[in-house]
Amino acid sequence: MVTDTQIRNQILRKINRIPTDKLKELDDFVSKLDQGIIQQPKALSFAGAWSDIDDTVFNDLTNDLISNRQRNRRRIGE
């Protein structure tokens, strides 16, 4: 299994062999990849937000979800 460090080292060796006239193109490509990474934390910004949630509240939100929805359902026109 190849580790992240090994892959990064392979990439760096390849970058060192790239001709000078191609460096701008490489920089543009890496910048595009980097922009995609910046957006990722936004999607994961709530990760772990409920890690310290009380068990009673968690059960109410998950296990009792269906019964809570049925109990609180409103019909159109009521």
C-alpha positions in Angstrom: 0.0 0.0 0.0 1.4 3.4 -1.0 1.2 6.1 1.7 0.2 9.7 1.2 3.8 10.7 1.8 5.1 8.4 -0.9 2.6 9.7 -3.4 3.5 13.3 -2.5 7.2 12.5 -3.0 6.5 10.9 -6.4 4.6 14.0 -7.4 7.4 16.3 -6.3 10.0 14.3 -8.2 7.8 14.6 -11.4 7.4 18.3 -10.8 11.1 18.8 -10.6 11.4 17.2 -14.1 8.8 19.5 -15.7 10.3 22.1 -18.1 10.2 25.7 -17.0 7.9 26.7 -19.8 5.2 24.3 -18.4 5.3 25.6 -14.8 2.6 28.2 -15.3 0.3 25.6 -16.7 1.0 23.3 -13.7 0.4 26.2 -11.3 -3.0 26.9 -12.9 -3.9 23.2 -12.6 -2.9 22.9 -9.0 -4.8 26.1 -8.2 -8.0 24.6 -9.7 -7.5 21.5 -7.5 -6.9 23.7 -4.5 -10.1 25.6 -5.0 -12.0 22.3 -4.8 -10.3 21.5 -1.5 -11.3 24.9 -0.1 -15.0 24.1 -0.6 -14.8 20.8 1.1 -14.6 22.1 4.7 -17.8 24.1 4.1 -19.7 20.9 3.4 -18.3 19.3 6.5 -18.6 22.3 8.7 -21.3 20.5 10.8 -19.3 17.3 11.2 -19.2 16.4 14.9 -21.7 19.1 15.9 -23.8 16.5 17.7 -20.9 14.6 19.2 -21.9 15.7 22.7 -25.7 15.5 22.3 -27.7 14.2 25.2 -28.9 10.6 24.7 -32.5 11.5 25.4 -32.5 14.2 22.8 -30.7 11.9 20.3 -33.3 9.2 20.8 -36.1 11.7 20.4 -34.5 12.9 17.1 -33.8 9.4 15.7 -35.7 6.5 17.3 -38.9 8.4 18.0 -38.8 10.4 14.7 -41.6 8.5 12.9 -44.0 8.7 15.8 -43.2 12.3 16.4 -43.9 13.1 12.7 -47.2 11.2 12.8 -48.3 12.9 16.0 -47.4 16.4 14.7 -48.7 15.9 11.1 -51.1 18.5 10.0 -53.5 18.0 7.1 -54.0 20.6 4.5 -57.1 22.6 5.3 -57.2 21.9 9.0 
